[in-house]
Amino acid sequence: MRPSRPLAALALSIVLWASMALPAFAAPLQVPAPPREGGLASPTAPTISAPSWVIYDADAGVVLSETQADVERPMASTTKMMTALLALKYGDLDDMVRVSEKAAAVGEAEVGLLPGERFPLRLLVTALVIRSANDAAMAVAEHIGGSVDGFVEMMNDEAEALGLEHTHFENPHGLDHEDHYSTANDLLHLGLAAMSYPEYREMASTLDADFPDAPDGTERTLSSTNLMLETYPGTIGVKTGYTNEAGLVFVAGAAREGRTLFAVVMGSDGRRAHFSDAGTLLDWGFEHFRGVGVVAAGSYKPPEPVRVVDADPATPEPEREPVVITEVREADGEPLPLFEALGWVGHLVTQIASD
């Protein structure tokens, strides 16, 4: 049952009193963007080159900040997250796949497949995730969908099922087409769906993999296009992309100290700017936000590393970092408006994130 308005007002008064009783160095509560009702300000988001982006806390299920995240743009090879997802969902990774002339001739980023070669589906999916190989993506599409057109239809059906309202596919590899587009928010959800498969997570976090040499002896290897696997601690994936129309596109994930964040950047401008943009967003998310979990009305147990401080103002308190209230819900799961939520959890102002 929701608290009454007088009770909520009383609790809010307690919040204000408690905040005045805290030492001067106590940081104010911060609420992630987008602001909730009655919004408290979150830290100023960083400036990056990408015109469209989003940063997401996977543990709290909260978007920390975003800019033009629903603007439709070319998605380049981040398309292959959907190609891999459908292969994992509907294919048998032990199936043998024959490479067609059409697949071998697609061009641009490729592993060098030749018409008539046969490979396990698992190896081709690995090639399209790690190396972003267009020829492997085409071979997978023809095998799973019966034809490229049939596979593209499956891609758009899956996009609809995932609720990707601003995404449309025209091919399985991501080369430019006026009707091939997505948004930062849609790519975030697609990346999360792909990462729900253990096989994808393993591939997306792999730097190098073996690939059989060509029949003429030409060496073929798979080296990841995701350079952050080497340069950014905690990187777990998920997919890079680049075309002339799309610019640099990247869905990035990183895990540190029990937290997992995802950043999506579209249209980054400059040499390797998608990596620097994603790194900047992830650094900002790890530095400025610390989750305290979901509060159910009437039953609150502070998770680590949060601890409850003695309410006595005379009790010495350690230096604090900002606390993020990611969400407050009643026991039935219904979100509370911000000021009602503050009424229910007024005691949170005496909680700190311990070091």
KADARA-V664911 format. One record per residue. SS is DSSP state (@ for helix, = for strand, . for the rest). PHI is phi as a letter, one per 30 degrees, with the letter a starting at -180 (NA if undefined). OMEGA is omega in radians with two decimals (999 if undefined). Layout:
SS;PHI;OMEGA + SS;PHI;OMEGA
This chain:
.;NA;-3.14 + .;d;3.08 + .;d;3.09 + .;d;3.13 + @;d;3.10 + @;d;3.13 + @;d;3.13 + @;d;3.13 + @;d;3.11 + @;d;-3.13 + @;d;3.10 + @;d;3.08 + @;d;3.10 + @;d;3.09 + @;e;-3.10 + @;d;3.13 + @;d;-3.10 + @;d;-3.13 + @;d;3.11 + @;d;-3.11 + @;d;-3.12 + .;d;3.09 + .;d;-3.03 + .;d;-3.07 + .;d;-3.12 + .;d;-3.11 + .;d;3.11 + .;d;3.04 + .;d;3.13 + =;b;3.12 + .;c;-3.09 + .;d;3.00 + .;d;-0.05 + .;d;-3.06 + .;d;3.07 + .;d;-3.07 + .;e;-3.12 + .;i;-2.83 + .;e;2.93 + .;c;-3.04 + .;d;3.01 + .;c;-3.13 + .;e;3.13 + .;d;-3.11 + .;d;-3.13 + .;d;3.07 + .;c;3.12 + .;b;-3.08 + .;d;-3.09 + .;d;3.11 + .;d;3.14 + =;b;-3.13 + =;a;3.07 + =;a;3.06 + =;b;-2.93 + =;b;3.04 + =;c;-3.05 + .;d;-3.12 + .;d;3.13 + .;d;-3.07 + .;i;-3.03 + =;b;2.95 + =;d;-3.12 + =;d;3.07 + =;a;3.13 + =;a;3.04 + =;b;3.13 + .;h;-3.03 + .;d;3.09 + .;c;3.09 + .;d;-3.10 + .;d;-3.10 + =;b;3.02 + .;e;-3.03 + .;c;3.12 + @;h;-2.99 + @;d;2.96 + @;d;2.97 + @;e;-3.01 + @;d;2.99 + @;d;3.11 + @;d;3.12 + @;e;3.13 + @;d;-3.12 + @;e;-3.13 + @;d;3.09 + @;d;3.13 + @;d;-3.09 + @;d;-2.99 + @;c;-3.08 + .;c;3.00 + .;c;-3.02 + .;d;3.09 + .;c;3.08 + .;d;3.03 + =;c;-3.06 + =;c;3.09 + =;c;-3.13 + .;d;3.13 + .;d;3.07 + @;d;3.14 + @;d;3.14 + @;d;-3.09 + @;d;-3.04 + .;c;-3.00 + .;d;3.04 + .;i;-3.05 + .;h;-3.06 + .;e;-3.07 + .;a;3.10 + .;c;3.10 + .;j;3.12 + .;d;3.14 + .;c;3.13 + .;e;3.10 + .;j;3.09 + .;d;3.13 + =;b;-3.10 + =;b;2.99 + =;d;3.12 + @;e;-3.14 + @;e;-3.10 + @;d;3.13 + @;d;3.08 + @;d;3.08 + @;e;-3.13 + @;d;-3.11 + @;d;3.11 + @;d;-3.05 + @;d;-3.04 + .;c;-3.06 + .;h;-3.02 + .;d;3.14 + @;d;-3.14 + @;d;3.09 + @;d;3.12 + @;d;3.12 + @;d;-3.14 + @;d;3.10 + @;d;-3.12 + @;d;-3.13 + @;d;-3.14 + @;d;-3.08 + @;d;-3.04 + @;c;-3.07 + .;i;3.08 + .;a;3.10 + @;d;3.14 + @;d;3.12 + @;d;3.13 + @;d;3.12 + @;d;3.07 + @;d;3.09 + @;d;3.13 + @;d;-3.12 + @;d;3.05 + @;d;-3.14 + @;d;3.10 + @;d;3.11 + @;d;-3.14 + @;d;3.13 + .;d;3.14 + .;i;3.13 + .;d;-2.97 + .;d;-3.09 + .;c;-3.11 + .;b;3.04 + =;b;-3.11 + .;c;3.03 + .;b;-3.14 + .;a;-3.09 + .;c;-3.03 + .;c;3.07 + .;j;3.06 + .;d;-2.96 + .;e;3.02 + .;a;-3.04 + .;d;3.14 + .;c;3.13 + .;c;-2.99 + =;a;3.04 + =;a;3.09 + .;b;3.12 + @;d;3.14 + @;d;3.13 + @;d;3.11 + @;d;3.05 + @;e;-3.12 + @;d;3.10 + @;d;3.10 + @;d;3.10 + @;d;3.12 + @;d;3.12 + @;d;-3.10 + @;d;3.07 + .;d;3.10 + .;c;3.14 + @;e;-3.14 + @;d;3.12 + @;d;-3.14 + @;e;-3.14 + @;d;3.14 + @;d;-3.06 + @;d;-3.13 + .;c;-3.11 + .;c;-3.13 + .;d;-3.07 + =;b;3.10 + =;b;3.12 + =;d;3.04 + =;b;-3.09 + .;e;3.08 + .;d;3.10 + .;d;3.13 + .;e;3.13 + .;d;3.10 + .;j;3.11 + .;d;-3.11 + .;d;3.10 + =;b;3.11 + =;b;3.11 + =;c;3.05 + =;c;-3.04 + .;d;3.02 + .;d;-3.12 + .;c;-3.08 + .;d;3.12 + @;d;3.05 + @;d;3.13 + @;c;-2.96 + @;c;-3.06 + .;c;-3.09 + .;e;3.08 + .;j;-3.11 + =;d;-3.13 + =;b;-3.11 + =;k;0.21 + =;b;3.10 + =;a;3.08 + =;c;3.04 + =;a;3.04 + =;a;2.87 + =;b;3.12 + .;d;-3.10 + .;d;-3.06 + .;d;-2.94 + =;i;-3.13 + =;c;-3.11 + =;b;-3.08 + =;a;2.92 + =;c;-3.03 + =;c;3.05 + =;b;3.11 + =;b;3.14 + =;b;3.11 + =;b;3.00 + .;h;3.09 + .;i;3.11 + =;c;3.11 + =;b;3.11 + =;c;3.04 + =;b;3.08 + =;b;3.07 + =;b;3.07 + =;b;3.13 + =;b;3.09 + =;i;3.10 + =;e;-3.00 + .;b;3.13 + .;k;-3.10 + .;d;-3.13 + .;h;-3.09 + @;d;3.13 + @;d;3.09 + @;d;3.14 + @;d;3.10 + @;d;-3.13 + @;d;3.11 + @;d;3.11 + @;d;3.13 + @;d;-3.14 + @;d;3.09 + @;e;-3.12 + @;d;-3.14 + @;d;3.13 + @;d;-3.05 + @;d;-2.93 + @;c;-3.07 + .;b;3.07 + .;b;-3.03 + =;d;3.06 + .;c;3.07 + .;i;-3.13 + =;c;-3.10 + =;c;3.03 + =;c;-3.09 + .;e;3.07 + .;i;3.13 + =;b;-3.12 + .;b;3.04 + .;b;-3.05 + .;d;3.11 + .;d;3.02 + .;d;0.07 + .;c;3.12 + =;d;3.03 + =;b;-3.13 + =;d;-3.13 + .;c;3.07 + .;e;-3.07 + .;d;3.14 + .;d;-3.10 + .;e;-3.11 + .;d;-3.12 + .;d;3.11 + .;d;-3.14 + .;b;3.12 + .;d;3.10 + .;d;-3.02 + .;c;2.95 + =;c;3.12 + .;e;3.08 + .;c;3.09 + =;c;2.95 + .;c;-3.06 + .;d;-3.13 + =;a;3.07 + =;b;-3.10 + =;b;2.96 + .;d;-3.08 + .;e;3.14 + .;d;3.07 + .;j;-3.10 + .;d;3.13 + =;d;3.08 + .;c;2.96 + .;e;-2.98 + @;e;-3.03 + @;d;3.01 + @;d;3.13 + @;d;3.11 + @;d;3.09 + @;d;-3.13 + @;d;-3.03 + .;c;3.11 + @;e;-3.13 + @;d;-3.13 + @;d;-3.13 + @;d;3.08 + @;c;3.09 + =;c;3.11 + =;b;2.99 + =;d;-3.09 + .;d;-3.13 + .;d;999
